[in-house]
Each structure stands twice: as C-alpha cells, then as structure tokens.
Amino acid sequence: MYLTKQEVAAVLRVSVRTITTYMQQEAIPKPKKVGGILLWDEDELHRKIVFSSACEKTQESVKRGRPRKVRFA
C-alpha cells in the first residue's frame, strides 16, 4: 500500500513540513512520483523507521551546546 505525504505525516505524528525536511535530510526513503503525487511504500517506510530507531539506541547520546560553568567553593 502507498501513502501520501499527509498520510505519512499522520503515521509519524509530525507536520507535512517536517516530512519535507525529512526528505531533504534523507531520514525517510525517497518517494515515488505518480501523476505528480509523491507516494511512499508503507512497508519500506516502516523498515526505515525501525532500522533508524534501532541505530539510535546503539549510539551513545552526545550532549551538544556550550558546557556549563563549574564553580568551586
């Protein structure tokens, strides 16, 4: 079954604009264009999501930003 951009956004619980961002970052599989409409294969989308979430769990979390100042008394 194929999903439209709005349906993919609903499945991932994000906005349609976020789907566009995910496409640019290649965080989701590339859609197929049928008659000017972007369509994603539902199975391929689920495989990508499960694989990427499994990879995130294996990586260490990295703190970003400026370190806080430490004051010694």
C-alpha positions in Angstrom: 0.0 0.0 0.0 1.2 3.5 -0.8 0.9 6.6 1.4 0.6 10.3 0.5 2.7 12.9 2.3 -0.3 13.8 4.5 -0.7 10.1 5.5 3.0 9.7 6.2 2.8 12.8 8.4 -0.2 11.3 10.3 1.6 8.0 10.7 4.8 9.7 12.1 2.7 12.2 14.1 4.5 15.2 12.6 3.6 18.1 10.3 3.7 17.9 6.5 6.5 20.4 6.6 8.5 18.1 8.8 8.1 15.4 6.1 9.6 17.7 3.6 12.6 18.3 6.0 13.0 14.6 6.5 13.1 14.2 2.7 15.9 16.7 2.4 17.8 15.0 5.2 17.1 11.6 3.7 15.7 10.5 7.0 12.9 8.7 5.2 13.0 6.7 2.0 12.6 8.5 -1.3 9.0 8.6 -2.6 7.8 7.5 -6.0 6.1 10.2 -8.1 2.9 9.1 -9.7 0.9 11.6 -11.6 2.6 14.5 -9.8 1.8 13.0 -6.4 4.5 11.8 -4.0 3.8 8.3 -2.7 5.8 6.2 -0.2 5.7 2.4 0.1 4.3 1.7 3.6 6.5 -1.4 4.2 9.7 0.4 3.1 8.8 3.4 5.3 8.3 1.1 8.4 11.5 -0.7 7.7 13.5 2.6 7.5 11.9 3.8 10.8 12.5 0.6 12.7 16.1 0.4 11.4 16.9 4.0 12.2 15.4 3.8 15.7 17.5 0.7 16.4 20.6 2.5 15.3 19.9 5.5 17.5 19.6 3.2 20.5 23.0 1.7 19.9 24.8 5.1 19.6 25.8 7.0 22.7 24.0 10.2 23.4 26.1 13.2 22.8 25.5 16.4 24.7 25.5 19.4 22.5 26.0 23.1 23.2 28.3 25.0 25.4 29.4 23.3 28.6 28.2 24.8 31.8 30.5 26.7 34.1 31.5 24.9 37.2 32.2 26.9 40.3 34.2 25.5 43.1 33.6 26.8 46.7 
